[in-house]
């Protein structure tokens, strides 16, 4: 089954404790992206990757890192999480930047 | 302001009625897409309409695109309670390497 998986689905952590949210897709898509969704602010792009070893900042990259060492995986790293990073995070993949995006189920992160 | 802005922000109708949502954008696009999101879940792609197309259908969905007005509409006919969700438009902006999402329309279908 074609899908995008994210782990964990829910996470409660404390300020400053490094964490990684994994994202994996099995559709051989070149383009992958991370979004955060907050009430009243819609979906905002954090980082995206056009292909392996090619990543770039989205609209709200501060406080986040990503890597794309393999085509299928695109982890999101929060080196020192802060409460303002409490949000619902989505990973998505597509053949290219303008194509249909396939979304993961989301990761609800709470930073205390 | 947002590249894609949906209108209305919220819509509540009776089951069986038609629901219409609108999306306006500011710059030239390659395509415009509509997505659906059930509460707290991942977005699901509904339909993609290219800049050289004016109308597209998929089941009970009808999407129109007017590039001269920089606007699109999503019509859901014969609505069902299961259509209750948030609906987002997303634009593939020319020259950008991303989709830009609007803030969505929250649709509630009352049984």
HADDOCK unambig.tbl for C-alpha pairs under 7 A between the chains (distance, minus, plus):
assign (segid A and resid 41 and name CA) (segid B and resid 103 and name CA) 6.52 0.50 0.50
assign (segid A and resid 42 and name CA) (segid B and resid 102 and name CA) 6.54 0.50 0.50
assign (segid A and resid 42 and name CA) (segid B and resid 103 and name CA) 4.31 0.50 0.50
assign (segid A and resid 43 and name CA) (segid B and resid 101 and name CA) 6.18 0.50 0.50
assign (segid A and resid 43 and name CA) (segid B and resid 103 and name CA) 6.93 0.50 0.50
assign (segid A and resid 90 and name CA) (segid B and resid 42 and name CA) 6.94 0.50 0.50
assign (segid A and resid 97 and name CA) (segid B and resid 97 and name CA) 5.34 0.50 0.50
assign (segid A and resid 97 and name CA) (segid B and resid 98 and name CA) 5.08 0.50 0.50
assign (segid A and resid 97 and name CA) (segid B and resid 99 and name CA) 6.88 0.50 0.50
assign (segid A and resid 98 and name CA) (segid B and resid 92 and name CA) 5.11 0.50 0.50
assign (segid A and resid 98 and name CA) (segid B and resid 98 and name CA) 6.27 0.50 0.50
assign (segid A and resid 98 and name CA) (segid B and resid 99 and name CA) 6.17 0.50 0.50
assign (segid A and resid 100 and name CA) (segid B and resid 45 and name CA) 6.70 0.50 0.50
assign (segid A and resid 101 and name CA) (segid B and resid 45 and name CA) 6.99 0.50 0.50
assign (segid A and resid 102 and name CA) (segid B and resid 44 and name CA) 6.97 0.50 0.50
assign (segid A and resid 103 and name CA) (segid B and resid 42 and name CA) 5.48 0.50 0.50
assign (segid A and resid 103 and name CA) (segid B and resid 43 and name CA) 5.80 0.50 0.50
assign (segid A and resid 103 and name CA) (segid B and resid 44 and name CA) 6.88 0.50 0.50
assign (segid A and resid 104 and name CA) (segid B and resid 42 and name CA) 5.69 0.50 0.50
assign (segid A and resid 105 and name CA) (segid B and resid 41 and name CA) 5.57 0.50 0.50
assign (segid A and resid 105 and name CA) (segid B and resid 42 and name CA) 4.61 0.50 0.50
assign (segid A and resid 106 and name CA) (segid B and resid 41 and name CA) 6.33 0.50 0.50
assign (segid A and resid 106 and name CA) (segid B and resid 42 and name CA) 5.85 0.50 0.50
